[in-house]
Amino acid sequence: MHTNVLNNTKCQKCDFELVDHLIPQLFDVDVCHNGEDWAVASVKILDGLDKALLSGFSGLRVIHGHGSSHGHTSIIKSRSIAFINNIARQKGYQIPRNSKNRGETVLLF
C-alpha cells in the first residue's frame, strides 16, 4: 500500500501512528550514483521516506555524495540537504549533526 507520509501520519489500514511501528534501523536511499538529476533524486527521497515509515524503520539515510565545489554532484548534495531539512522542520524529525560521512544525511523519525 502506498501513502504520502508528508500528509498522512497514520496507517490507512490499522490507524496507528506510523512512527509507533519503528524499528531501530535506517532505510537507505542513494540519489547520486546512477546519474540522477534533481527531479529523480527528489522522488527517490520521498519514496524512500514512504518506504522507511511504512516498513517501520527509525530513520532514513540519504546518500547524496559529498559533492564537488560545482557541477552535478554539488547540485544534488545541496538540494538534497535543503529538502531533507525542510521535511525535518515540517514533521519534527531530527537530523543528527555528527555524521562522519559528508556524503550522506540521516533523518531520524
C-alpha positions in Angstrom: 0.0 0.0 0.0 1.3 3.4 -0.9 0.7 6.6 1.1 2.1 10.1 1.2 3.7 10.3 4.6 4.0 14.0 4.4 0.3 14.2 4.6 -0.7 11.0 6.4 0.8 10.2 9.8 -1.4 7.2 10.5 -1.6 3.9 8.7 -4.6 3.8 6.5 -5.2 0.1 7.3 -4.8 0.0 11.1 -5.0 3.7 12.1 -1.9 3.5 14.2 0.7 6.3 14.1 3.3 5.3 11.6 6.1 6.3 14.0 4.8 3.9 16.6 5.9 1.0 14.4 9.6 1.9 14.2 12.5 -0.5 14.3 16.0 0.8 15.2 17.3 0.7 11.7 17.8 3.2 8.9 16.4 2.8 5.4 19.0 3.8 2.8 18.3 5.6 -0.4 21.0 6.5 -2.9 20.3 9.6 -5.0 23.7 10.2 -6.6 25.4 7.1 -8.0 23.1 6.4 -11.0 23.3 9.8 -12.8 20.1 11.1 -11.2 19.1 14.7 -11.8 17.3 16.7 -9.1 13.8 15.6 -10.3 14.6 12.0 -10.0 16.6 12.5 -6.7 13.7 14.3 -5.0 11.3 11.5 -6.0 13.7 8.9 -4.7 13.9 10.7 -1.3 10.1 10.9 -1.0 9.7 7.3 -2.0 12.5 6.3 0.5 10.7 8.3 3.2 7.4 6.5 2.5 9.1 3.1 2.5 11.0 3.8 5.7 7.9 4.9 7.6 5.6 2.2 6.2 8.2 -0.5 6.9 8.8 0.6 10.5 12.4 2.0 10.2 13.6 4.6 12.7 15.0 6.8 10.0 16.2 7.5 6.5 19.8 7.7 5.3 20.0 9.7 2.1 23.3 9.1 0.2 23.8 12.2 -1.9 27.6 12.2 -2.3 30.0 14.7 -0.8 29.7 16.8 -3.9 32.3 18.9 -5.6 32.7 22.7 -5.5 30.5 22.9 -8.6 28.6 20.8 -11.1 26.1 17.9 -10.9 27.1 16.3 -7.6 27.2 19.7 -5.9 23.6 20.4 -7.0 22.3 17.0 -5.9 24.0 17.4 -2.5 22.9 20.9 -1.7 19.3 20.4 -2.9 19.0 17.0 -1.0 20.2 18.6 2.2 17.8 21.5 1.9 14.9 19.2 1.0 15.6 16.9 4.0 16.0 19.8 6.3 12.6 21.1 5.2 10.9 17.7 5.8 12.5 17.6 9.2 11.2 21.0 10.1 7.7 20.2 8.8 7.4 16.9 10.6 9.5 17.5 13.7 12.1 14.9 12.7 15.8 15.1 13.8 18.9 15.4 11.7 22.0 14.3 13.7 24.8 16.7 13.2 27.7 14.3 13.9 27.7 12.3 10.7 31.1 11.0 9.9 30.3 10.8 6.2 29.8 14.2 4.3 28.1 12.2 1.5 25.0 11.3 3.5 22.3 12.9 5.6 20.4 11.0 8.2 16.8 11.8 9.1 15.5 10.3 12.3 11.8 10.0 12.9 
